[in-house]
Amino acid sequence: MSVAPILAALGDESRLQIVIKLCKGGPLSVTKLAEDADISRQAVTKHMQALFEAGLVRSQRHGRERIWQLEPKRLEEVRRYLAKISKQWDQALTRLKSFVE
């Protein structure tokens, strides 16, 4: 599966802050995610839908609330992809350094 939708979803600052909050706080409701945020609950709900479509979160209904949690497999895919890119850059910079010297 492509990591492009994940990176696109994380490219929005509000969604990135939501993911960070879920990393720190564990599964949370939209109400909890909206606390101390610069956006409304309705905006958080829209961002959660985008994160869901990217495969970054899943939810479960508890009573009247929906509790959201991260999908660790998708985050691991991004981590591996970024590690691969980092390694390629390190190799390219090493080759450049050797060429310059």
PDB file as gemmi writes it, atoms N, CA and C in Angstrom:
CRYST1    1.000    1.000    1.000  90.00  90.00  90.00 P 1                      
ATOM      1  N   MET A   1       0.838  -1.188   0.000  1.00  0.00           N  
ATOM      2  CA  MET A   1       0.000   0.000   0.000  1.00  0.00           C  
ATOM      3  C   MET A   1       0.881   1.249   0.000  1.00  0.00           C  
ATOM      4  N   SER A   2       0.464   2.265  -0.693  1.00  0.00           N  
ATOM      5  CA  SER A   2       1.224   3.498  -0.827  1.00  0.00           C  
ATOM      6  C   SER A   2       1.200   4.324   0.463  1.00  0.00           C  
ATOM      7  N   VAL A   3       2.325   4.972   0.738  1.00  0.00           N  
ATOM      8  CA  VAL A   3       2.379   5.853   1.908  1.00  0.00           C  
ATOM      9  C   VAL A   3       1.969   7.274   1.551  1.00  0.00           C  
ATOM     10  N   ALA A   4       1.758   7.555   0.262  1.00  0.00           N  
ATOM     11  CA  ALA A   4       1.399   8.909  -0.164  1.00  0.00           C  
ATOM     12  C   ALA A   4       0.146   9.441   0.549  1.00  0.00           C  
ATOM     13  N   PRO A   5      -0.941   8.642   0.670  1.00  0.00           N  
ATOM     14  CA  PRO A   5      -2.116   9.179   1.392  1.00  0.00           C  
ATOM     15  C   PRO A   5      -1.818   9.492   2.860  1.00  0.00           C  
ATOM     16  N   ILE A   6      -0.946   8.720   3.467  1.00  0.00           N  
ATOM     17  CA  ILE A   6      -0.587   8.967   4.866  1.00  0.00           C  
ATOM     18  C   ILE A   6       0.181  10.276   4.971  1.00  0.00           C  
ATOM     19  N   LEU A   7       1.171  10.446   4.095  1.00  0.00           N  
ATOM     20  CA  LEU A   7       1.968  11.669   4.129  1.00  0.00           C  
ATOM     21  C   LEU A   7       1.107  12.888   3.815  1.00  0.00           C  
ATOM     22  N   ALA A   8       0.153  12.724   2.895  1.00  0.00           N  
ATOM     23  CA  ALA A   8      -0.754  13.832   2.577  1.00  0.00           C  
ATOM     24  C   ALA A   8      -1.607  14.185   3.803  1.00  0.00           C  
ATOM     25  N   ALA A   9      -2.104  13.166   4.490  1.00  0.00           N  
ATOM     26  CA  ALA A   9      -2.923  13.417   5.685  1.00  0.00           C  
ATOM     27  C   ALA A   9      -2.099  14.086   6.774  1.00  0.00           C  
ATOM     28  N   LEU A  10      -0.857  13.659   6.936  1.00  0.00           N  
ATOM     29  CA  LEU A  10      -0.004  14.231   7.975  1.00  0.00           C  
ATOM     30  C   LEU A  10       0.559  15.590   7.584  1.00  0.00           C  
ATOM     31  N   GLY A  11       0.378  15.970   6.329  1.00  0.00           N  
ATOM     32  CA  GLY A  11       0.864  17.264   5.857  1.00  0.00           C  
ATOM     33  C   GLY A  11       0.059  18.431   6.395  1.00  0.00           C  
ATOM     34  N   ASP A  12      -1.100  18.159   6.946  1.00  0.00           N  
ATOM     35  CA  ASP A  12      -1.920  19.203   7.547  1.00  0.00           C  
ATOM     36  C   ASP A  12      -1.537  19.334   9.021  1.00  0.00           C  
ATOM     37  N   GLU A  13      -1.226  20.537   9.453  1.00  0.00           N  
ATOM     38  CA  GLU A  13      -0.755  20.775  10.822  1.00  0.00           C  
ATOM     39  C   GLU A  13      -1.772  20.317  11.876  1.00  0.00           C  
ATOM     40  N   SER A  14      -3.049  20.572  11.638  1.00  0.00           N  
ATOM     41  CA  SER A  14      -4.069  20.161  12.613  1.00  0.00           C  
ATOM     42  C   SER A  14      -4.121  18.646  12.752  1.00  0.00           C  
ATOM     43  N   ARG A  15      -4.064  17.939  11.621  1.00  0.00           N  
ATOM     44  CA  ARG A  15      -4.087  16.477  11.684  1.00  0.00           C  
ATOM     45  C   ARG A  15      -2.830  15.937  12.339  1.00  0.00           C  
ATOM     46  N   LEU A  16      -1.711  16.558  12.065  1.00  0.00           N  
ATOM     47  CA  LEU A  16      -0.470  16.133  12.708  1.00  0.00           C  
ATOM     48  C   LEU A  16      -0.557  16.313  14.217  1.00  0.00           C  
ATOM     49  N   GLN A  17      -1.128  17.413  14.672  1.00  0.00           N  
ATOM     50  CA  GLN A  17      -1.296  17.642  16.109  1.00  0.00           C  
ATOM     51  C   GLN A  17      -2.247  16.615  16.729  1.00  0.00           C  
ATOM     52  N   ILE A  18      -3.273  16.230  15.979  1.00  0.00           N  
ATOM     53  CA  ILE A  18      -4.200  15.203  16.469  1.00  0.00           C  
ATOM     54  C   ILE A  18      -3.461  13.872  16.635  1.00  0.00           C  
ATOM     55  N   VAL A  19      -2.639  13.516  15.664  1.00  0.00           N  
ATOM     56  CA  VAL A  19      -1.875  12.261  15.746  1.00  0.00           C  
ATOM     57  C   VAL A  19      -0.925  12.304  16.946  1.00  0.00           C  
ATOM     58  N   ILE A  20      -0.281  13.432  17.151  1.00  0.00           N  
ATOM     59  CA  ILE A  20       0.610  13.578  18.310  1.00  0.00           C  
ATOM     60  C   ILE A  20      -0.175  13.412  19.600  1.00  0.00           C  
ATOM     61  N   LYS A  21      -1.358  14.015  19.653  1.00  0.00           N  
ATOM     62  CA  LYS A  21      -2.186  13.908  20.855  1.00  0.00           C  
ATOM     63  C   LYS A  21      -2.605  12.451  21.094  1.00  0.00           C  
ATOM     64  N   LEU A  22      -2.934  11.723  20.024  1.00  0.00           N  
ATOM     65  CA  LEU A  22      -3.289  10.313  20.167  1.00  0.00           C  
ATOM     66  C   LEU A  22      -2.082   9.475  20.583  1.00  0.00           C  
ATOM     67  N   CYS A  23      -0.902   9.849  20.117  1.00  0.00           N  
ATOM     68  CA  CYS A  23       0.323   9.138  20.527  1.00  0.00           C  
ATOM     69  C   CYS A  23       0.555   9.310  22.026  1.00  0.00           C  
ATOM     70  N   LYS A  24       0.350  10.506  22.519  1.00  0.00           N  
ATOM     71  CA  LYS A  24       0.598  10.800  23.935  1.00  0.00           C  
ATOM     72  C   LYS A  24      -0.531  10.325  24.843  1.00  0.00           C  
ATOM     73  N   GLY A  25      -1.775  10.488  24.391  1.00  0.00           N  
ATOM     74  CA  GLY A  25      -2.913  10.250  25.266  1.00  0.00           C  
ATOM     75  C   GLY A  25      -3.644   8.949  25.055  1.00  0.00           C  
ATOM     76  N   GLY A  26      -3.263   8.190  24.038  1.00  0.00           N  
ATOM     77  CA  GLY A  26      -3.979   6.956  23.763  1.00  0.00           C  
ATOM     78  C   GLY A  26      -5.316   7.240  23.112  1.00  0.00           C  
ATOM     79  N   PRO A  27      -6.205   6.254  23.078  1.00  0.00           N  
ATOM     80  CA  PRO A  27      -7.517   6.438  22.458  1.00  0.00           C  
ATOM     81  C   PRO A  27      -8.295   7.577  23.120  1.00  0.00           C  
ATOM     82  N   LEU A  28      -8.868   8.448  22.270  1.00  0.00           N  
ATOM     83  CA  LEU A  28      -9.580   9.629  22.771  1.00  0.00           C  
ATOM     84  C   LEU A  28     -10.823   9.894  21.939  1.00  0.00           C  
ATOM     85  N   SER A  29     -11.786  10.562  22.555  1.00  0.00           N  
ATOM     86  CA  SER A  29     -12.990  11.000  21.843  1.00  0.00           C  
ATOM     87  C   SER A  29     -12.687  12.310  21.118  1.00  0.00           C  
ATOM     88  N   VAL A  30     -13.568  12.672  20.201  1.00  0.00           N  
ATOM     89  CA  VAL A  30     -13.435  13.955  19.503  1.00  0.00           C  
ATOM     90  C   VAL A  30     -13.478  15.096  20.505  1.00  0.00           C  
ATOM     91  N   THR A  31     -14.312  14.968  21.530  1.00  0.00           N  
ATOM     92  CA  THR A  31     -14.403  16.008  22.559  1.00  0.00           C  
ATOM     93  C   THR A  31     -13.050  16.211  23.221  1.00  0.00           C  
ATOM     94  N   LYS A  32     -12.386  15.119  23.597  1.00  0.00           N  
ATOM     95  CA  LYS A  32     -11.071  15.212  24.234  1.00  0.00           C  
ATOM     96  C   LYS A  32     -10.030  15.738  23.252  1.00  0.00           C  
ATOM     97  N   LEU A  33     -10.123  15.310  21.993  1.00  0.00           N  
ATOM     98  CA  LEU A  33      -9.166  15.782  20.987  1.00  0.00           C  
ATOM     99  C   LEU A  33      -9.318  17.278  20.720  1.00  0.00           C  
ATOM    100  N   ALA A  34     -10.529  17.785  20.865  1.00  0.00           N  
ATOM    101  CA  ALA A  34     -10.778  19.209  20.606  1.00  0.00           C  
ATOM    102  C   ALA A  34     -10.372  20.098  21.773  1.00  0.00           C  
ATOM    103  N   GLU A  35     -10.221  19.507  22.969  1.00  0.00           N  
ATOM    104  CA  GLU A  35      -9.804  20.297  24.124  1.00  0.00           C  
ATOM    105  C   GLU A  35      -8.431  20.899  23.865  1.00  0.00           C  
ATOM    106  N   ASP A  36      -8.257  22.139  24.228  1.00  0.00           N  
ATOM    107  CA  ASP A  36      -6.990  22.858  24.071  1.00  0.00           C  
ATOM    108  C   ASP A  36      -6.539  22.943  22.615  1.00  0.00           C  
ATOM    109  N   ALA A  37      -7.441  22.725  21.681  1.00  0.00           N  
ATOM    110  CA  ALA A  37      -7.096  22.834  20.260  1.00  0.00           C  
ATOM    111  C   ALA A  37      -7.593  24.173  19.728  1.00  0.00           C  
ATOM    112  N   ASP A  38      -6.995  24.610  18.649  1.00  0.00           N  
ATOM    113  CA  ASP A  38      -7.392  25.874  18.039  1.00  0.00           C  
ATOM    114  C   ASP A  38      -8.528  25.689  17.034  1.00  0.00           C  
ATOM    115  N   ILE A  39      -9.113  24.486  17.010  1.00  0.00           N  
ATOM    116  CA  ILE A  39     -10.179  24.196  16.053  1.00  0.00           C  
ATOM    117  C   ILE A  39     -11.389  23.628  16.795  1.00  0.00           C  
ATOM    118  N   SER A  40     -12.534  23.686  16.139  1.00  0.00           N  
ATOM    119  CA  SER A  40     -13.787  23.234  16.749  1.00  0.00           C  
ATOM    120  C   SER A  40     -13.887  21.702  16.726  1.00  0.00           C  
ATOM    121  N   ARG A  41     -14.862  21.199  17.473  1.00  0.00           N  
ATOM    122  CA  ARG A  41     -15.129  19.759  17.458  1.00  0.00           C  
ATOM    123  C   ARG A  41     -15.515  19.298  16.065  1.00  0.00           C  
ATOM    124  N   GLN A  42     -16.283  20.113  15.349  1.00  0.00           N  
ATOM    125  CA  GLN A  42     -16.688  19.766  13.992  1.00  0.00           C  
ATOM    126  C   GLN A  42     -15.473  19.646  13.081  1.00  0.00           C  
ATOM    127  N   ALA A  43     -14.525  20.556  13.245  1.00  0.00           N  
ATOM    128  CA  ALA A  43     -13.299  20.494  12.444  1.00  0.00           C  
ATOM    129  C   ALA A  43     -12.490  19.256  12.800  1.00  0.00           C  
ATOM    130  N   VAL A  44     -12.429  18.927  14.086  1.00  0.00           N  
ATOM    131  CA  VAL A  44     -11.711  17.715  14.507  1.00  0.00           C  
ATOM    132  C   VAL A  44     -12.353  16.492  13.862  1.00  0.00           C  
ATOM    133  N   THR A  45     -13.684  16.455  13.842  1.00  0.00           N  
ATOM    134  CA  THR A  45     -14.398  15.334  13.226  1.00  0.00           C  
ATOM    135  C   THR A  45     -14.016  15.188  11.753  1.00  0.00           C  
ATOM    136  N   LYS A  46     -13.947  16.303  11.036  1.00  0.00           N  
ATOM    137  CA  LYS A  46     -13.547  16.251   9.617  1.00  0.00           C  
ATOM    138  C   LYS A  46     -12.112  15.766   9.477  1.00  0.00           C  
ATOM    139  N   HIS A  47     -11.232  16.212  10.350  1.00  0.00           N  
ATOM    140  CA  HIS A  47      -9.844  15.763  10.302  1.00  0.00           C  
ATOM    141  C   HIS A  47      -9.742  14.274  10.632  1.00  0.00           C  
ATOM    142  N   MET A  48     -10.568  13.802  11.559  1.00  0.00           N  
ATOM    143  CA  MET A  48     -10.553  12.382  11.902  1.00  0.00           C  
ATOM    144  C   MET A  48     -10.969  11.548  10.698  1.00  0.00           C  
ATOM    145  N   GLN A  49     -11.920  12.042   9.927  1.00  0.00           N  
ATOM    146  CA  GLN A  49     -12.357  11.325   8.725  1.00  0.00           C  
ATOM    147  C   GLN A  49     -11.208  11.229   7.723  1.00  0.00           C  
ATOM    148  N   ALA A  50     -10.457  12.307   7.550  1.00  0.00           N  
ATOM    149  CA  ALA A  50      -9.311  12.289   6.637  1.00  0.00           C  
ATOM    150  C   ALA A  50      -8.242  11.310   7.126  1.00  0.00           C  
ATOM    151  N   LEU A  51      -7.990  11.294   8.427  1.00  0.00           N  
ATOM    152  CA  LEU A  51      -7.014  10.360   8.993  1.00  0.00           C  
ATOM    153  C   LEU A  51      -7.503   8.918   8.853  1.00  0.00           C  
ATOM    154  N   PHE A  52      -8.802   8.718   8.994  1.00  0.00           N  
ATOM    155  CA  PHE A  52      -9.390   7.390   8.823  1.00  0.00           C  
ATOM    156  C   PHE A  52      -9.226   6.921   7.378  1.00  0.00           C  
ATOM    157  N   GLU A  53      -9.523   7.787   6.443  1.00  0.00           N  
ATOM    158  CA  GLU A  53      -9.402   7.432   5.025  1.00  0.00           C  
ATOM    159  C   GLU A  53      -7.963   7.110   4.643  1.00  0.00           C  
ATOM    160  N   ALA A  54      -7.003   7.720   5.324  1.00  0.00           N  
ATOM    161  CA  ALA A  54      -5.584   7.431   5.082  1.00  0.00           C  
ATOM    162  C   ALA A  54      -5.140   6.165   5.813  1.00  0.00           C  
ATOM    163  N   GLY A  55      -6.018   5.617   6.641  1.00  0.00           N  
ATOM    164  CA  GLY A  55      -5.685   4.402   7.368  1.00  0.00           C  
ATOM    165  C   GLY A  55      -4.885   4.624   8.635  1.00  0.00           C  
ATOM    166  N   LEU A  56      -4.832   5.860   9.088  1.00  0.00           N  
ATOM    167  CA  LEU A  56      -4.029   6.185  10.271  1.00  0.00           C  
ATOM    168  C   LEU A  56      -4.746   5.976  11.597  1.00  0.00           C  
ATOM    169  N   VAL A  57      -6.066   5.984  11.573  1.00  0.00           N  
ATOM    170  CA  VAL A  57      -6.834   5.820  12.806  1.00  0.00           C  
ATOM    171  C   VAL A  57      -7.996   4.860  12.567  1.00  0.00           C  
ATOM    172  N   ARG A  58      -8.489   4.337  13.662  1.00  0.00           N  
ATOM    173  CA  ARG A  58      -9.726   3.547  13.640  1.00  0.00           C  
ATOM    174  C   ARG A  58     -10.540   3.987  14.850  1.00  0.00           C  
ATOM    175  N   SER A  59     -11.825   3.639  14.841  1.00  0.00           N  
ATOM    176  CA  SER A  59     -12.667   4.077  15.948  1.00  0.00           C  
ATOM    177  C   SER A  59     -13.599   2.963  16.392  1.00  0.00           C  
ATOM    178  N   GLN A  60     -14.093   3.156  17.610  1.00  0.00           N  
ATOM    179  CA  GLN A  60     -15.095   2.286  18.194  1.00  0.00           C  
ATOM    180  C   GLN A  60     -16.102   3.160  18.908  1.00  0.00           C  
ATOM    181  N   ARG A  61     -17.341   2.752  18.832  1.00  0.00           N  
ATOM    182  CA  ARG A  61     -18.382   3.512  19.510  1.00  0.00           C  
ATOM    183  C   ARG A  61     -18.496   3.020  20.952  1.00  0.00           C  
ATOM    184  N   HIS A  62     -18.478   3.977  21.881  1.00  0.00           N  
ATOM    185  CA  HIS A  62     -18.703   3.722  23.304  1.00  0.00           C  
ATOM    186  C   HIS A  62     -19.837   4.630  23.746  1.00  0.00           C  
ATOM    187  N   GLY A  63     -21.020   4.064  23.857  1.00  0.00           N  
ATOM    188  CA  GLY A  63     -22.179   4.883  24.194  1.00  0.00           C  
ATOM    189  C   GLY A  63     -22.466   5.864  23.077  1.00  0.00           C  
ATOM    190  N   ARG A  64     -22.535   7.132  23.425  1.00  0.00           N  
ATOM    191  CA  ARG A  64     -22.811   8.172  22.423  1.00  0.00           C  
ATOM    192  C   ARG A  64     -21.543   8.691  21.762  1.00  0.00           C  
ATOM    193  N   GLU A  65     -20.391   8.295  22.268  1.00  0.00           N  
ATOM    194  CA  GLU A  65     -19.137   8.820  21.728  1.00  0.00           C  
ATOM    195  C   GLU A  65     -18.417   7.786  20.875  1.00  0.00           C  
ATOM    196  N   ARG A  66     -17.634   8.310  19.958  1.00  0.00           N  
ATOM    197  CA  ARG A  66     -16.751   7.485  19.139  1.00  0.00           C  
ATOM    198  C   ARG A  66     -15.341   7.713  19.667  1.00  0.00           C  
ATOM    199  N   ILE A  67     -14.648   6.634  20.007  1.00  0.00           N  
ATOM    200  CA  ILE A  67     -13.289   6.716  20.534  1.00  0.00           C  
ATOM    201  C   ILE A  67     -12.321   6.357  19.410  1.00  0.00           C  
ATOM    202  N   TRP A  68     -11.376   7.251  19.197  1.00  0.00           N  
ATOM    203  CA  TRP A  68     -10.404   7.104  18.105  1.00  0.00           C  
ATOM    204  C   TRP A  68      -9.059   6.658  18.657  1.00  0.00           C  
ATOM    205  N   GLN A  69      -8.402   5.792  17.878  1.00  0.00           N  
ATOM    206  CA  GLN A  69      -7.050   5.377  18.244  1.00  0.00           C  
ATOM    207  C   GLN A  69      -6.216   5.230  16.984  1.00  0.00           C  
ATOM    208  N   LEU A  70      -4.920   5.305  17.173  1.00  0.00           N  
ATOM    209  CA  LEU A  70      -4.001   5.205  16.048  1.00  0.00           C  
ATOM    210  C   LEU A  70      -3.963   3.790  15.502  1.00  0.00           C  
ATOM    211  N   GLU A  71      -3.639   3.703  14.226  1.00  0.00           N  
ATOM    212  CA  GLU A  71      -3.421   2.422  13.566  1.00  0.00           C  
ATOM    213  C   GLU A  71      -1.910   2.259  13.432  1.00  0.00           C  
ATOM    214  N   PRO A  72      -1.265   1.559  14.373  1.00  0.00           N  
ATOM    215  CA  PRO A  72       0.193   1.517  14.425  1.00  0.00           C  
ATOM    216  C   PRO A  72       0.860   0.930  13.177  1.00  0.00           C  
ATOM    217  N   LYS A  73       0.197   0.015  12.498  1.00  0.00           N  
ATOM    218  CA  LYS A  73       0.800  -0.581  11.299  1.00  0.00           C  
ATOM    219  C   LYS A  73       1.071   0.470  10.226  1.00  0.00           C  
ATOM    220  N   ARG A  74       0.135   1.390  10.062  1.00  0.00           N  
ATOM    221  CA  ARG A  74       0.306   2.432   9.037  1.00  0.00           C  
ATOM    222  C   ARG A  74       1.417   3.409   9.428  1.00  0.00           C  
ATOM    223  N   LEU A  75       1.514   3.723  10.710  1.00  0.00           N  
ATOM    224  CA  LEU A  75       2.597   4.595  11.163  1.00  0.00           C  
ATOM    225  C   LEU A  75       3.942   3.908  10.967  1.00  0.00           C  
ATOM    226  N   GLU A  76       3.981   2.608  11.172  1.00  0.00           N  
ATOM    227  CA  GLU A  76       5.217   1.856  10.965  1.00  0.00           C  
ATOM    228  C   GLU A  76       5.618   1.863   9.492  1.00  0.00           C  
ATOM    229  N   GLU A  77       4.642   1.788   8.597  1.00  0.00           N  
ATOM    230  CA  GLU A  77       4.929   1.873   7.161  1.00  0.00           C  
ATOM    231  C   GLU A  77       5.618   3.191   6.832  1.00  0.00           C  
ATOM    232  N   VAL A  78       5.106   4.270   7.388  1.00  0.00           N  
ATOM    233  CA  VAL A  78       5.699   5.590   7.140  1.00  0.00           C  
ATOM    234  C   VAL A  78       7.103   5.654   7.724  1.00  0.00           C  
ATOM    235  N   ARG A  79       7.280   5.123   8.925  1.00  0.00           N  
ATOM    236  CA  ARG A  79       8.600   5.126   9.561  1.00  0.00           C  
ATOM    237  C   ARG A  79       9.613   4.383   8.692  1.00  0.00           C  
ATOM    238  N   ARG A  80       9.235   3.209   8.187  1.00  0.00           N  
ATOM    239  CA  ARG A  80      10.142   2.437   7.325  1.00  0.00           C  
ATOM    240  C   ARG A  80      10.454   3.200   6.029  1.00  0.00           C  
ATOM    241  N   TYR A  81       9.442   3.828   5.453  1.00  0.00           N  
ATOM    242  CA  TYR A  81       9.623   4.587   4.218  1.00  0.00           C  
ATOM    243  C   TYR A  81      10.580   5.753   4.439  1.00  0.00           C  
ATOM    244  N   LEU A  82      10.385   6.486   5.527  1.00  0.00           N  
ATOM    245  CA  LEU A  82      11.264   7.619   5.827  1.00  0.00           C  
ATOM    246  C   LEU A  82      12.678   7.159   6.155  1.00  0.00           C  
ATOM    247  N   ALA A  83      12.811   6.015   6.811  1.00  0.00           N  
ATOM    248  CA  ALA A  83      14.146   5.462   7.095  1.00  0.00           C  
ATOM    249  C   ALA A  83      14.855   5.099   5.786  1.00  0.00           C  
ATOM    250  N   LYS A  84      14.109   4.562   4.837  1.00  0.00           N  
ATOM    251  CA  LYS A  84      14.679   4.214   3.528  1.00  0.00           C  
ATOM    252  C   LYS A  84      15.165   5.467   2.799  1.00  0.00           C  
ATOM    253  N   ILE A  85      14.340   6.506   2.803  1.00  0.00           N  
ATOM    254  CA  ILE A  85      14.730   7.766   2.162  1.00  0.00           C  
ATOM    255  C   ILE A  85      15.950   8.355   2.865  1.00  0.00           C  
ATOM    256  N   SER A  86      15.966   8.318   4.177  1.00  0.00           N  
ATOM    257  CA  SER A  86      17.094   8.843   4.947  1.00  0.00           C  
ATOM    258  C   SER A  86      18.384   8.111   4.587  1.00  0.00           C  
ATOM    259  N   LYS A  87      18.302   6.803   4.464  1.00  0.00           N  
ATOM    260  CA  LYS A  87      19.474   6.006   4.094  1.00  0.00           C  
ATOM    261  C   LYS A  87      19.963   6.379   2.698  1.00  0.00           C  
ATOM    262  N   GLN A  88      19.031   6.562   1.774  1.00  0.00           N  
ATOM    263  CA  GLN A  88      19.406   6.954   0.417  1.00  0.00           C  
ATOM    264  C   GLN A  88      20.098   8.319   0.406  1.00  0.00           C  
ATOM    265  N   TRP A  89      19.599   9.256   1.203  1.00  0.00           N  
ATOM    266  CA  TRP A  89      20.219  10.575   1.290  1.00  0.00           C  
ATOM    267  C   TRP A  89      21.612  10.472   1.910  1.00  0.00           C  
ATOM    268  N   ASP A  90      21.740   9.670   2.949  1.00  0.00           N  
ATOM    269  CA  ASP A  90      23.055   9.477   3.566  1.00  0.00           C  
ATOM    270  C   ASP A  90      24.053   8.921   2.563  1.00  0.00           C  
ATOM    271  N   GLN A  91      23.616   7.959   1.765  1.00  0.00           N  
ATOM    272  CA  GLN A  91      24.497   7.375   0.751  1.00  0.00           C  
ATOM    273  C   GLN A  91      24.859   8.408  -0.316  1.00  0.00           C  
ATOM    274  N   ALA A  92      23.886   9.192  -0.736  1.00  0.00           N  
ATOM    275  CA  ALA A  92      24.148  10.219  -1.745  1.00  0.00           C  
ATOM    276  C   ALA A  92      25.112  11.271  -1.207  1.00  0.00           C  
ATOM    277  N   LEU A  93      24.944  11.679   0.043  1.00  0.00           N  
ATOM    278  CA  LEU A  93      25.849  12.669   0.631  1.00  0.00           C  
ATOM    279  C   LEU A  93      27.254  12.098   0.808  1.00  0.00           C  
ATOM    280  N   THR A  94      27.358  10.832   1.124  1.00  0.00           N  
ATOM    281  CA  THR A  94      28.670  10.179   1.246  1.00  0.00           C  
ATOM    282  C   THR A  94      29.350  10.161  -0.108  1.00  0.00           C  
ATOM    283  N   ARG A  95      28.620   9.832  -1.166  1.00  0.00           N  
ATOM    284  CA  ARG A  95      29.185   9.832  -2.518  1.00  0.00           C  
ATOM    285  C   ARG A  95      29.627  11.244  -2.914  1.00  0.00           C  
ATOM    286  N   LEU A  96      28.810  12.244  -2.586  1.00  0.00           N  
ATOM    287  CA  LEU A  96      29.149  13.629  -2.898  1.00  0.00           C  
ATOM    288  C   LEU A  96      30.420  14.047  -2.154  1.00  0.00           C  
ATOM    289  N   LYS A  97      30.497  13.685  -0.889  1.00  0.00           N  
ATOM    290  CA  LYS A  97      31.684  14.015  -0.094  1.00  0.00           C  
ATOM    291  C   LYS A  97      32.928  13.384  -0.696  1.00  0.00           C  
ATOM    292  N   SER A  98      32.817  12.125  -1.098  1.00  0.00           N  
ATOM    293  CA  SER A  98      33.956  11.438  -1.715  1.00  0.00           C  
ATOM    294  C   SER A  98      34.345  12.124  -3.024  1.00  0.00           C  
ATOM    295  N   PHE A  99      33.370  12.536  -3.795  1.00  0.00           N  
ATOM    296  CA  PHE A  99      33.627  13.203  -5.064  1.00  0.00           C  
ATOM    297  C   PHE A  99      34.330  14.538  -4.838  1.00  0.00           C  
ATOM    298  N   VAL A 100      33.869  15.302  -3.863  1.00  0.00           N  
ATOM    299  CA  VAL A 100      34.431  16.624  -3.588  1.00  0.00           C  
ATOM    300  C   VAL A 100      35.867  16.517  -3.075  1.00  0.00           C  
ATOM    301  N   GLU A 101      36.118  15.506  -2.248  1.00  0.00           N  
ATOM    302  CA  GLU A 101      37.446  15.350  -1.671  1.00  0.00           C  
ATOM    303  C   GLU A 101      38.378  14.863  -2.745  1.00  0.00           C  
TER     304      GLU A 101                                                      
END                                                                             
